[in-house]
Amino acid sequence: MLGKLTLVAAGMFGFGYALIPMYQ
């Protein structure tokens, strides 16, 4: 469960980080 949560968190963080240049 913890591993899955970490994977989801990493995916969300990576997705958000990829969108940052689009908003700036």
C-alpha positions in Angstrom: 0.0 0.0 0.0 2.8 2.4 1.0 4.6 1.6 -2.2 1.5 2.3 -4.3 0.9 5.6 -2.5 4.6 6.6 -3.2 4.2 5.7 -6.8 1.0 7.8 -7.2 2.7 10.7 -5.3 5.7 10.5 -7.6 3.4 10.4 -10.7 1.4 13.4 -9.5 4.6 15.4 -8.7 6.2 14.5 -12.1 3.0 15.5 -13.9 2.8 18.8 -12.1 6.5 19.5 -12.6 6.0 18.8 -16.4 3.2 21.4 -16.5 5.1 24.2 -14.8 6.8 25.5 -18.0 3.4 25.7 -19.7 2.0 28.1 -17.1 5.1 30.3 -17.0 
